[in-house]
Amino acid sequence: MDPQSTYHEPVMLSECLDGLNIQPEGTYVDVTFGGGGHSRAILENLTTGRLLVFDQDPDAVANAEKFKDDKRFTFIAANFRHIKRYLKLHKAEKVDGVLADLGVSSHQINTPERGFSTRFEADLDMRMNPNGEKTAREVLNVRSTAELQRILGMYGEVTNAKTAAEAIFAARHNSPIETVNDLKGILMRYAPKHRENKYFAQVFQALRIEVNDELSVLEEFLTQIPEVLNPGGRLVVMSYHSLEDRLVKNFIQKGKFDGEVEKDFYGNAIRPLVSVTRKPVEATQEEVARNPRARSAKLRIAEKPEENAGK
């Protein structure tokens, strides 16, 4: 399967570009390169500027090949949780904009052997980085009932998480849970009638988030953004489920992920970033009709204010 032909159409492309407020001579980062759709559009808006991109999936390397002769382009084969370290390594410690299009790509979902999709029979893998140590099989066959309940309930918002966790725990004593159909066979009786597809999508989302440590990665990434942005620099994040969006929203609003916003000696709120939009931007009905992946997308845009220049 040709990876270049199976990556998703970029969601809210023009909104992302507007959010970045691209300056032709600026330095920008796309931390979720994927098929390169957003990156290509950013490059089209640069003259002497620079674009650095991150992706831990080896399949994305093939898509980076088409940019290899562009001296403005740098591909970094790493998880974006290490953004500050790699930007320093590539002599781009301060940048003018960072874009993150979170979640799983259409290419990953549509590649059966990756085990992300409920539609194909395959080993339960779900690693965004195929060299990662933890797989969905390991999670299902090793974790305790309590841990499985936490994963399904917290990350997938599965309403019968306790029942599902107990069923998984009981079934694996008869034989290991290895494939997509193994898991679906165990849980089918617990899936709400006429909503089976949504139920399994929630279960698979929960496992994917756990396997790839997605929420911790997002938190680590966000906390580094105020340090890597130039004053006036922009952060643009597109998320696809409420857990991600809540983390992004809280960090922009409070500079932290929970609790109240901190204040200085004079009672002024301490916020390393300021929100550019009052509410998250959502895709138009026309785009959703053309690209169903856009339906659940929420785009948040923030800027590093000038007064934080020395921080």
Residue pairs with C-beta under 8 A, 6 or more apart in sequence:
1 110
1 111
3 35
3 59
3 60
3 62
3 63
3 107
4 35
4 62
4 63
4 66
6 106
6 107
6 110
6 111
7 34
7 35
7 36
7 37
7 63
7 105
7 106
7 107
8 34
8 35
8 37
8 105
8 106
8 107
8 291
8 293
9 37
9 290
9 291
9 293
10 16
10 35
10 37
10 38
10 41
10 101
11 101
11 238
11 283
11 287
11 291
11 293
11 294
11 297
12 238
12 281
12 283
12 287
12 294
12 297
12 299
13 37
13 38
13 41
15 281
15 299
16 38
16 41
16 99
16 101
16 236
16 238
16 299
17 41
17 42
17 45
19 234
19 236
19 276
19 281
19 299
19 301
20 28
20 42
20 97
20 99
20 234
20 236
21 97
21 234
22 28
22 42
22 45
22 46
22 49
22 96
22 97
23 49
23 96
24 45
24 46
24 47
24 48
24 49
25 46
25 47
25 48
25 49
26 46
26 49
26 50
26 95
26 96
26 97
27 49
27 50
27 51
27 52
27 92
27 94
27 95
27 96
28 42
28 46
28 49
28 50
28 51
28 52
28 95
28 96
28 97
28 98
28 99
29 51
29 52
29 53
29 54
29 83
29 87
29 92
29 95
29 97
29 98
29 99
29 228
30 38
30 39
30 42
30 51
30 52
30 53
30 54
30 99
31 53
31 54
31 80
31 83
31 98
31 99
31 100
31 221
32 38
32 54
32 55
32 80
32 99
32 100
32 101
32 102
33 39
33 53
33 54
33 55
33 60
33 63
33 64
33 75
34 55
34 57
34 60
34 63
34 101
34 105
34 107
35 60
35 63
35 105
35 107
36 53
36 60
36 63
36 64
36 66
36 67
38 99
38 101
39 51
39 53
39 67
39 73
40 67
42 51
42 99
43 51
43 67
43 70
43 72
43 73
46 72
48 72
49 72
50 72
50 74
50 92
51 72
51 73
51 74
52 74
52 76
52 86
52 87
52 90
52 92
52 95
53 64
53 73
53 74
53 75
53 76
54 76
54 78
54 79
54 80
54 83
54 86
55 61
55 64
55 75
55 76
55 77
56 77
56 78
56 79
56 128
56 129
57 105
57 108
57 128
57 129
57 130
58 77
58 130
59 107
59 108
59 111
61 75
61 77
64 73
64 75
67 73
67 75
74 90
74 92
76 86
76 90
78 86
79 129
79 217
80 100
80 217
80 221
81 216
81 217
81 220
81 221
83 98
83 221
83 224
83 225
83 228
84 93
84 224
84 227
84 228
87 93
87 95
87 228
93 228
94 228
94 229
94 230
94 233
95 228
95 229
95 230
95 233
96 229
96 230
96 232
96 233
96 234
97 229
97 233
97 234
97 235
97 236
98 225
98 228
98 229
98 233
98 234
98 235
98 236
99 236
99 237
100 221
100 235
100 236
100 237
100 238
101 238
102 214
102 218
102 237
102 238
102 239
102 240
102 244
103 239
103 240
103 241
103 244
104 116
104 128
104 208
106 293
108 114
108 116
108 128
109 116
109 117
110 117
112 120
112 121
112 122
113 122
113 123
113 125
114 122
114 125
114 126
114 127
114 130
115 122
115 123
115 124
115 125
115 126
115 135
115 136
115 180
116 125
116 126
116 204
116 208
117 180
117 204
118 180
118 184
118 197
118 200
118 201
118 204
120 180
121 179
121 180
121 181
122 179
122 180
123 135
123 137
123 178
123 179
123 180
124 135
124 136
124 137
124 140
124 177
124 178
124 179
124 180
124 182
124 183
124 207
125 135
125 136
125 137
126 135
126 136
126 204
126 207
126 208
126 211
126 212
127 134
127 135
127 211
127 212
128 212
129 212
132 211
132 212
134 210
134 211
135 211
136 207
136 208
136 211
137 176
137 177
137 178
139 148
139 151
139 207
139 210
139 211
140 148
140 168
140 172
140 177
140 183
140 207
141 172
141 176
141 177
143 151
144 169
145 165
145 166
145 169
146 165
148 161
148 164
148 165
148 168
148 169
149 161
149 162
149 164
149 165
150 161
151 206
151 207
151 209
151 210
152 158
152 161
152 164
152 165
152 202
152 203
152 206
153 161
153 162
154 206
154 243
155 205
155 206
155 207
155 209
155 210
155 215
155 243
156 202
156 203
156 204
156 205
156 206
156 207
156 209
157 202
157 242
158 164
158 199
158 202
158 203
158 206
160 190
163 190
164 187
164 190
164 203
167 186
167 187
167 190
168 177
168 183
168 186
168 187
171 177
171 186
177 183
177 186
183 203
184 200
187 199
187 200
187 203
188 196
190 199
191 199
191 200
192 199
205 241
208 214
209 215
209 243
214 244
215 243
215 244
215 247
218 244
218 247
218 248
219 247
219 257
222 247
222 248
222 251
223 251
225 235
225 272
225 273
225 304
226 255
226 272
226 273
226 304
226 308
226 311
229 235
229 304
230 304
231 304
231 305
231 306
231 308
231 309
232 303
232 304
232 305
232 306
233 303
233 304
234 276
234 301
234 302
234 303
234 304
235 252
235 273
235 301
235 302
235 303
235 304
236 299
236 300
236 301
237 248
237 299
237 300
238 297
238 298
238 299
238 300
239 245
239 248
239 297
239 298
239 300
240 293
240 296
240 297
240 298
241 296
245 280
245 298
245 300
247 257
248 300
249 280
249 300
250 256
250 257
250 258
251 257
251 273
252 271
252 273
252 274
252 275
252 300
252 302
253 261
253 271
253 275
254 260
254 261
254 262
254 271
255 261
255 262
255 270
255 271
255 272
255 273
256 262
261 269
261 270
261 271
262 269
262 270
263 269
263 270
264 270
272 304
272 308
272 311
273 302
273 303
273 304
273 305
274 302
274 303
274 305
275 300
275 301
275 302
276 301
276 302
276 303
277 300
277 301
280 298
280 299
280 300
281 298
281 299
281 300
281 301
282 297
282 298
282 299
283 291
283 294
283 295
283 297
287 294
288 294
288 295
